[in-house]
Amino acid sequence: MRVVHVSAYYAPAFAFGGPPRSIHGLCKALQNAGIDIDVLTTDADGAGRLSPADAACRVYEGVPVRYYQRSWPTRIIGSRALTAEALSVFRHADVVHIHGLWNRVVWAAATRARRAGVPYVLSPRGMLDAGSLRHHLWRKRVAYPLADRGVVQHAAVIHATSAAEASGIRAWRPSARIEVIPNGIDPEVGGATVSRSDLGVQQDGPLVVSVGRIHPVKRLDLLIDAFQRVVEMHPRAHLVIAGPDEHGLRSTLESRAGQVASAITWLGAVDAVRRDGLLRHASAFVMCSDSESFGLAALEALRAEVPVVVTDTCGWDAIALEGAGYVVAQTAAAISDGLVEVLRDPVQARQMGARGRAYALRAFAWPSVAGRFDALYRSLLTAVDVR
């Protein structure tokens, strides 16, 4: 079986956060399951481009990838070269798997998959979630009836990474076939040789960690306010925020930090080694986004045996059910209470971390996830006409 994956961005375009990592992880797992994989993408990497060397590669960590040059207008990612070749590639595929919405790559892929008579799976990757939709709302109101509605309506299956995401998708297409399959994770945690000094953190006190884009939807303003309260109880605590600054918010957030600004380290974008190294030193991980379709960074923290404090807007209720941390209201006071409770009892925190890792490996192992996608793809092979 041959499956072509299409995304506006792909590893190593990690300026886009979790999706490039999770899509690449899925493609590797599917290859390991014996599925013939090809990836069509662009050289987009945030506001910039991948390096010429990266964009010239045709295989990334064993996965065949075609990186096409991003074309104007760059804000709505598209590639005329990708569009020109997609139809001929799709005609040799059994299934097309499209990731994301709101860009020209997705629009072109859906149209050409239909023209080739090949069913496609759509993974919105959180782009139909309420929190995500609030950003650039006017543009999405224009784009949906013109382009994205067709992408959603003609998908043979819509893939959601969580029940919360599936519920949001249902509001857009009530009659859709929706399959809930989570992102997966590898069991190994890297970064063993990364020290606090390597990370620019000299303090030896409790380390609170956030990993993700610096973006309005991530609500780092709440985290900054919460951390000010944490420092009152744990004066030696330190906060590390890792992730690219997509909207120039860092300066505003630094100003908001006031007297605790010196206890906050901003790492910028980090690769997997530095991310895992950071998590190895973490006392607690925090996520407080307006919405998360999945929240891969929380799963990475669970794998690293880090207690997690997550707001109830992120769809990670299982963290409380598994005893791996706390699910709290999306307020600075509630976030700080959760963090203070984790830092109060190191023995309990270690127990939480151990339960979190056991849950992560039990529920999100890549072979199991790939097997579920294999079954989904094969269920589409009998489709006679998807146009």
Secondary structure in CASP SS format (residue, H / E / C, confidence):
PFRMAT SS
TARGET T0000
AUTHOR 0000-0000-0000
METHOD secondary structure of the structure
MODEL  1
M C 1.00
R E 1.00
V E 1.00
V E 1.00
H E 1.00
V E 1.00
S E 1.00
A C 1.00
Y C 1.00
Y C 1.00
A C 1.00
P C 1.00
A C 1.00
F H 1.00
A H 1.00
F H 1.00
G C 1.00
G H 1.00
P H 1.00
P H 1.00
R H 1.00
S H 1.00
I H 1.00
H H 1.00
G H 1.00
L H 1.00
C H 1.00
K H 1.00
A H 1.00
L H 1.00
Q H 1.00
N H 1.00
A C 1.00
G C 1.00
I C 1.00
D E 1.00
I E 1.00
D E 1.00
V E 1.00
L E 1.00
T E 1.00
T E 1.00
D C 1.00
A E 1.00
D E 1.00
G C 1.00
A C 1.00
G E 1.00
R E 1.00
L C 1.00
S C 1.00
P H 1.00
A H 1.00
D H 1.00
A H 1.00
A H 1.00
C C 1.00
R C 1.00
V E 1.00
Y E 1.00
E C 1.00
G C 1.00
V E 1.00
P E 1.00
V E 1.00
R E 1.00
Y E 1.00
Y E 1.00
Q C 1.00
R C 1.00
S C 1.00
W C 1.00
P C 1.00
T C 1.00
R C 1.00
I C 1.00
I C 1.00
G C 1.00
S C 1.00
R H 1.00
A H 1.00
L H 1.00
T H 1.00
A H 1.00
E H 1.00
A H 1.00
L H 1.00
S H 1.00
V H 1.00
F H 1.00
R C 1.00
H C 1.00
A C 1.00
D C 1.00
V E 1.00
V E 1.00
H E 1.00
I E 1.00
H E 1.00
G C 1.00
L C 1.00
W C 1.00
N C 1.00
R H 1.00
V H 1.00
V H 1.00
W H 1.00
A H 1.00
A H 1.00
A H 1.00
T H 1.00
R H 1.00
A H 1.00
R H 1.00
R H 1.00
A H 1.00
G C 1.00
V C 1.00
P C 1.00
Y E 1.00
V E 1.00
L E 1.00
S E 1.00
P C 1.00
R C 1.00
G C 1.00
M C 1.00
L C 1.00
D C 1.00
A H 1.00
G H 1.00
S H 1.00
L H 1.00
R C 1.00
H C 1.00
H C 1.00
L H 1.00
W H 1.00
R H 1.00
K H 1.00
R H 1.00
V H 1.00
A H 1.00
Y H 1.00
P H 1.00
L H 1.00
A H 1.00
D H 1.00
R H 1.00
G H 1.00
V H 1.00
V H 1.00
Q H 1.00
H C 1.00
A C 1.00
A C 1.00
V E 1.00
I E 1.00
H E 1.00
A E 1.00
T C 1.00
S C 1.00
A H 1.00
A H 1.00
E H 1.00
A H 1.00
S H 1.00
G H 1.00
I H 1.00
R H 1.00
A H 1.00
W H 1.00
R C 1.00
P C 1.00
S C 1.00
A C 1.00
R C 1.00
I E 1.00
E E 1.00
V E 1.00
I C 1.00
P C 1.00
N C 1.00
G C 1.00
I E 1.00
D C 1.00
P C 1.00
E C 1.00
V C 1.00
G C 1.00
G C 1.00
A C 1.00
T C 1.00
V C 1.00
S C 1.00
R C 1.00
S C 1.00
D C 1.00
L C 1.00
G C 1.00
V C 1.00
Q C 1.00
Q C 1.00
D C 1.00
G C 1.00
P C 1.00
L E 1.00
V E 1.00
V E 1.00
S E 1.00
V E 1.00
G C 1.00
R C 1.00
I E 1.00
H C 1.00
P H 1.00
V H 1.00
K H 1.00
R C 1.00
L H 1.00
D H 1.00
L H 1.00
L H 1.00
I H 1.00
D H 1.00
A H 1.00
F H 1.00
Q H 1.00
R H 1.00
V H 1.00
V H 1.00
E H 1.00
M H 1.00
H C 1.00
P C 1.00
R C 1.00
A C 1.00
H E 1.00
L E 1.00
V E 1.00
I E 1.00
A E 1.00
G C 1.00
P C 1.00
D E 1.00
E C 1.00
H C 1.00
G C 1.00
L C 1.00
R H 1.00
S H 1.00
T H 1.00
L H 1.00
E H 1.00
S H 1.00
R H 1.00
A H 1.00
G H 1.00
Q H 1.00
V H 1.00
A H 1.00
S H 1.00
A H 1.00
I E 1.00
T E 1.00
W E 1.00
L E 1.00
G E 1.00
A C 1.00
V C 1.00
D C 1.00
A H 1.00
V H 1.00
R H 1.00
R H 1.00
D H 1.00
G H 1.00
L H 1.00
L H 1.00
R H 1.00
H H 1.00
A C 1.00
S C 1.00
A E 1.00
F E 1.00
V E 1.00
M E 1.00
C C 1.00
S C 1.00
D C 1.00
S C 1.00
E C 1.00
S C 1.00
F C 1.00
G C 1.00
L H 1.00
A H 1.00
A H 1.00
L H 1.00
E H 1.00
A H 1.00
L H 1.00
R H 1.00
A C 1.00
E C 1.00
V C 1.00
P C 1.00
V E 1.00
V E 1.00
V E 1.00
T E 1.00
D C 1.00
T C 1.00
C C 1.00
G C 1.00
W C 1.00
D C 1.00
A H 1.00
I H 1.00
A H 1.00
L H 1.00
E C 1.00
G C 1.00
A C 1.00
G E 1.00
Y E 1.00
V E 1.00
V E 1.00
A C 1.00
Q C 1.00
T C 1.00
A H 1.00
A H 1.00
A H 1.00
I H 1.00
S H 1.00
D H 1.00
G H 1.00
L H 1.00
V H 1.00
E H 1.00
V H 1.00
L H 1.00
R H 1.00
D C 1.00
P H 1.00
V H 1.00
Q H 1.00
A H 1.00
R H 1.00
Q H 1.00
M H 1.00
G H 1.00
A H 1.00
R H 1.00
G H 1.00
R H 1.00
A H 1.00
Y H 1.00
A H 1.00
L H 1.00
R H 1.00
A H 1.00
F C 1.00
A E 1.00
W H 1.00
P H 1.00
S H 1.00
V H 1.00
A H 1.00
G H 1.00
R H 1.00
F H 1.00
D H 1.00
A H 1.00
L H 1.00
Y H 1.00
R H 1.00
S H 1.00
L H 1.00
L C 1.00
T C 1.00
A C 1.00
V C 1.00
D C 1.00
V C 1.00
R C 1.00
END
